[in-house]
Amino acid sequence: MNRLKEQFKKSASVNGSYSVGAIVLVLCVVVLVNMLASRLPESVRKVDVSDNKIYEITDTSKKLLKKLDQKVTVTVYAEKSSTDERIRTFLNKYQALSKNVTVKWVDPVLHPAELTKNNVSENSIVVSCKDTGKSDTITFDEILVTDAYAYYTTGSTDATQFDGEGQLTSAINYVTNDSQNKVYYTTGHGESSFSTSVQDQLDKNNVSSEELNLLMTSAVPDDCDLLIMNGISADLTTEEKDQIESYMKSGGDVMVLLGNIEGDVPNLDALLKEYGMQRVNGYIADMERCYQGNYYYIFPDISGDSDLMNGMSTQMVMMVNAQGMELTDPERDTITTTSFMTTSSNGYAVTEDSQEKGTYVLGAIAEETIEGEDVTAENEKDSDTETETVKSRFTVITSESMLDSQITDSFSTLENLTLFANAVTANFDGVQNVAIEPKSLSITYNTMQHTGLIGFACIIGIPIIVLIYGFQQWLKRRKA
């Protein structure tokens, strides 16, 4: 024992004991930090390093979840361990943003009766709100979206888009909201049908749509919250113009996207002029705000209120072969007309015979406050009458190409669909655009083209500098 005590008195033993104690202390600290970190919310614990930031949640969803005052249950009918990790991770991060969102997992293998009881299939998510009694079902295929074209051409079934945020935010907005808005889109004037991407924007905003031929009805339906003419290229009849005017004078909202108009359209032009807009001849080119020297591929200068700018980070919208307008005095003092999309000052209205330079309007909104008939107050003790005031909104975009799927699907960074969805929901009271586009799962390669001096420096310059430095060091040591 004395010999053992003498060994521990040596400096080497003392230093070794300190080292062991320090290692034990560090291990204890690491374990404690990990235990504390595991208690932090998912949004803090995990940093999104995925390509294209598929776990990054937009401000639109954060605002919705922050204002959420109803309990929402997200029930996942799938085996948790075998569920795609991207879905599991996103659900955890999404749940952490609100105390009113609860995620539950139901294993269909252990509880097969739950599928029949709730009328759902395996690999589905049911979003429900007890307060409203509403529910919405999302399948995994709607979150991990595959390219149908690639499947039929190459047989590939790999997901190309991740739509977790878009589907969940839309479902929560639906189950916690009692109202549903309806859009009618006109036919009979060369209009275009909505693309899948556009219809998806409407669905996510809880907006239903239905076709309407004005020649087959005497008036715009009473349940119409917004009348859309998408790509109108032929003139309205006098009766149709009268129906639209009557609808707007009673507080109705109308949106027009101009198509490839050839020839005279006096009734359509008269409707535009009534609200302070006048078409100019020819197609619009822009020498300054254009796509790679293609002057008819325009990036409009966008400005507007917060409703139109909601969720737009780049404000990059493309329009092709657009027509132009100039703002004039509306026919009534109650109408206020403002533009929200224009060309630069280097815009041109081009016809076969002329090129007129100017700043042209590519999108405008006319709003009118209408004083209705006097109505008697419901309270019998109050014999006073009050005037009912309604508002109408007339939105015009000068090219249907803004919704062309060949543009919206080919340029993922453009915000055409976001601006359209904002323009639609701006017509509804208390409704904000919550349609979030899917995020691409394609791999982004960090490549540099036409590197110039940078490429010369990396390929030749740096190696030469290293060689010269090495030669100097060798020569210095040799002389020493």
Backbone hydrogen bonds, N-H to C=O, Kabsch-Sander energy under -0.5 kcal/mol:
donor,donor_aa,acceptor,acceptor_aa,energy
5,K,1,M,-2.5
6,E,2,N,-2.4
7,Q,3,R,-1.8
8,F,4,L,-1.6
9,K,5,K,-0.9
10,K,6,E,-0.6
10,K,7,Q,-0.8
14,V,10,K,-2.2
15,N,11,S,-2.8
16,G,12,A,-2.2
17,S,13,S,-2.5
18,Y,14,V,-2.2
19,S,15,N,-2.2
20,V,16,G,-2.6
21,G,17,S,-2.7
22,A,18,Y,-2.5
23,I,19,S,-2.4
24,V,20,V,-2.5
25,L,21,G,-2.4
26,V,22,A,-2.6
27,L,23,I,-2.5
28,C,24,V,-2.3
29,V,25,L,-2.4
30,V,26,V,-2.7
31,V,27,L,-2.5
32,L,28,C,-2.5
33,V,29,V,-2.9
34,N,30,V,-2.4
35,M,31,V,-2.2
36,L,32,L,-2.4
37,A,33,V,-2.8
38,S,34,N,-2.0
39,R,36,L,-1.1
40,L,37,A,-1.4
44,V,41,P,-1.2
45,R,41,P,-2.4
46,K,42,E,-2.0
49,V,47,V,-0.9
53,K,50,S,-1.7
56,E,53,K,-1.0
62,K,58,T,-1.9
63,K,59,D,-2.7
64,L,60,T,-1.8
65,L,61,S,-2.8
66,K,62,K,-2.1
67,K,63,K,-1.8
72,V,100,N,-3.1
73,T,128,S,-2.6
74,V,72,V,-0.5
74,V,102,T,-3.7
75,T,73,T,-0.7
75,T,126,V,-2.8
76,V,74,V,-0.6
76,V,104,K,-3.5
77,Y,75,T,-0.6
77,Y,124,S,-2.9
78,A,76,V,-1.3
78,A,106,V,-0.8
80,K,78,A,-0.7
82,S,79,E,-0.9
83,T,79,E,-0.8
83,T,80,K,-0.8
87,I,84,D,-0.8
88,R,84,D,-2.0
89,T,85,E,-2.8
90,F,86,R,-2.0
91,L,87,I,-2.4
92,N,88,R,-1.9
93,K,89,T,-2.2
94,Y,90,F,-2.7
95,Q,91,L,-2.5
96,A,92,N,-1.5
97,L,94,Y,-1.4
98,S,95,Q,-1.5
101,V,98,S,-1.0
102,T,72,V,-2.4
102,T,100,N,-0.5
104,K,74,V,-2.8
104,K,102,T,-0.5
106,V,76,V,-3.1
107,D,105,W,-0.5
111,H,107,D,-2.4
114,E,111,H,-1.3
115,L,112,P,-0.9
116,T,112,P,-0.9
117,K,113,A,-2.6
118,N,114,E,-2.0
119,N,115,L,-0.5
119,N,116,T,-0.7
120,V,115,L,-2.1
123,N,77,Y,-2.4
124,S,77,Y,-1.0
125,I,138,I,-3.6
126,V,75,T,-2.8
127,V,125,I,-0.6
127,V,136,D,-3.2
128,S,73,T,-2.4
128,S,126,V,-0.6
129,C,134,K,-2.2
130,K,71,K,-0.6
133,G,129,C,-1.8
134,K,129,C,-0.7
136,D,127,V,-2.4
138,I,125,I,-3.3
140,F,123,N,-2.1
142,E,139,T,-1.1
143,I,139,T,-0.7
143,I,140,F,-0.9
144,L,140,F,-3.0
145,V,143,I,-1.0
145,V,161,Q,-2.0
147,D,158,D,-0.6
148,A,146,T,-0.8
151,Y,147,D,-2.0
152,Y,148,A,-2.0
153,T,149,Y,-1.6
154,T,150,A,-3.0
155,G,150,A,-0.9
155,G,151,Y,-1.0
156,S,150,A,-0.9
160,T,145,V,-3.0
161,Q,145,V,-1.8
162,F,439,K,-3.2
163,D,143,I,-3.1
163,D,161,Q,-0.5
167,Q,163,D,-2.1
168,L,164,G,-2.3
169,T,165,E,-2.7
170,S,166,G,-1.7
171,A,167,Q,-2.2
172,I,168,L,-2.6
173,N,169,T,-2.3
174,Y,170,S,-2.0
175,V,171,A,-2.6
176,T,172,I,-1.5
177,N,174,Y,-0.9
181,N,206,N,-1.1
183,V,208,S,-3.2
184,Y,226,L,-2.3
185,Y,210,E,-2.1
186,T,228,I,-2.3
187,T,212,L,-1.3
192,S,230,N,-2.9
199,Q,195,S,-2.6
200,D,196,T,-2.0
201,Q,197,S,-1.5
202,L,198,V,-1.8
203,D,199,Q,-2.6
204,K,200,D,-2.3
205,N,201,Q,-1.0
206,N,203,D,-1.8
207,V,202,L,-2.4
208,S,181,N,-2.3
208,S,206,N,-0.5
210,E,183,V,-1.8
212,L,185,Y,-2.2
214,L,212,L,-0.6
216,M,213,N,-1.7
217,T,214,L,-1.0
224,C,221,P,-1.5
225,D,182,K,-2.2
225,D,223,D,-0.6
226,L,182,K,-1.0
227,L,253,D,-2.3
228,I,184,Y,-3.0
228,I,226,L,-0.5
229,M,255,M,-2.7
230,N,228,I,-0.6
231,G,229,M,-0.8
231,G,257,L,-2.1
232,I,229,M,-0.5
232,I,257,L,-1.4
233,S,189,H,-2.8
234,A,189,H,-1.5
241,K,237,T,-2.6
242,D,238,T,-2.2
243,Q,239,E,-2.1
244,I,240,E,-2.3
245,E,241,K,-2.4
246,S,242,D,-2.5
247,Y,243,Q,-2.2
248,M,244,I,-2.4
249,K,245,E,-2.4
250,S,246,S,-0.7
250,S,247,Y,-0.5
251,G,248,M,-1.8
252,G,247,Y,-2.2
254,V,393,R,-2.4
255,M,227,L,-3.0
256,V,395,T,-2.9
257,L,229,M,-3.0
258,L,256,V,-0.5
258,L,397,I,-2.4
259,G,232,I,-2.8
261,I,259,G,-1.6
262,E,233,S,-0.7
269,D,265,V,-2.6
270,A,266,P,-2.2
271,L,267,N,-1.9
272,L,268,L,-2.3
273,K,269,D,-2.7
274,E,270,A,-2.0
275,Y,271,L,-0.9
275,Y,272,L,-0.8
276,G,273,K,-1.8
277,M,272,L,-2.1
278,Q,326,E,-2.0
280,V,324,G,-2.3
283,Y,350,V,-2.0
284,I,322,A,-3.0
285,A,348,Y,-2.8
286,D,295,Y,-2.3
287,M,346,N,-2.0
290,C,288,E,-1.0
291,Y,294,N,-0.9
291,Y,297,Y,-1.7
292,Q,290,C,-0.8
294,N,291,Y,-2.3
295,Y,293,G,-1.1
297,Y,294,N,-2.1
298,I,296,Y,-1.0
298,I,319,M,-2.8
299,F,289,R,-2.0
301,D,342,T,-3.2
302,I,300,P,-0.7
303,S,340,F,-2.0
309,M,305,D,-1.6
310,N,306,S,-0.8
312,M,309,M,-2.1
313,S,311,G,-0.8
317,V,315,Q,-0.8
319,M,298,I,-2.3
321,N,296,Y,-1.4
323,Q,398,T,-1.7
325,M,361,V,-1.6
326,E,278,Q,-2.3
328,T,276,G,-1.7
331,E,274,E,-2.0
335,I,332,R,-1.5
336,T,367,E,-2.8
338,T,365,I,-2.5
340,F,363,G,-2.5
341,M,363,G,-1.7
342,T,301,D,-1.9
343,T,360,Y,-2.2
347,G,344,S,-1.1
347,G,358,G,-0.9
348,Y,285,A,-3.0
349,A,356,E,-2.6
350,V,283,Y,-3.2
350,V,348,Y,-0.7
351,T,349,A,-0.5
351,T,354,S,-2.8
356,E,349,A,-2.2
357,K,355,Q,-0.6
358,G,347,G,-2.7
360,Y,358,G,-0.7
361,V,325,M,-2.7
362,L,341,M,-3.4
363,G,341,M,-1.7
364,A,396,V,-2.4
365,I,338,T,-3.1
366,A,394,F,-2.7
367,E,336,T,-2.6
368,E,392,S,-2.2
369,T,334,T,-1.3
370,I,368,E,-0.6
370,I,390,V,-3.5
371,E,369,T,-0.5
372,G,370,I,-0.7
372,G,388,E,-3.8
375,V,386,E,-2.6
377,A,384,D,-1.4
382,D,379,N,-1.4
383,S,381,K,-0.8
386,E,375,V,-2.3
388,E,373,E,-1.2
390,V,370,I,-2.7
392,S,368,E,-2.4
393,R,252,G,-0.6
394,F,366,A,-2.9
395,T,254,V,-2.7
395,T,393,R,-0.5
396,V,364,A,-2.7
397,I,256,V,-2.9
398,T,362,L,-2.5
400,E,258,L,-1.6
402,M,399,S,-1.2
403,L,400,E,-2.1
404,D,401,S,-1.4
407,I,404,D,-1.4
408,T,404,D,-2.6
409,D,405,S,-2.4
411,F,407,I,-2.0
412,S,410,S,-0.7
414,L,411,F,-1.3
415,E,316,M,-3.1
419,L,415,E,-2.2
420,F,416,N,-2.2
421,A,417,L,-2.7
422,N,418,T,-2.4
423,A,419,L,-2.4
424,V,420,F,-2.0
425,T,421,A,-2.7
426,A,422,N,-1.6
427,N,424,V,-1.7
428,F,425,T,-1.6
431,V,428,F,-1.3
436,I,434,V,-0.7
439,K,162,F,-2.8
441,L,160,T,-2.9
445,Y,443,I,-0.6
447,T,445,Y,-1.4
454,I,451,T,-1.6
456,F,452,G,-2.1
457,A,453,L,-2.5
458,C,454,I,-2.3
459,I,455,G,-2.5
460,I,456,F,-2.5
461,G,456,F,-1.9
462,I,457,A,-3.1
464,I,460,I,-1.9
465,I,461,G,-2.1
466,V,462,I,-2.3
467,L,463,P,-2.3
468,I,464,I,-2.5
469,Y,465,I,-2.3
470,G,466,V,-2.4
471,F,467,L,-2.3
472,Q,468,I,-2.2
473,Q,469,Y,-2.1
474,W,470,G,-2.2
475,L,471,F,-2.5
476,K,472,Q,-2.3
477,R,473,Q,-2.1
478,R,474,W,-1.9
479,K,475,L,-2.0
480,A,476,K,-1.5
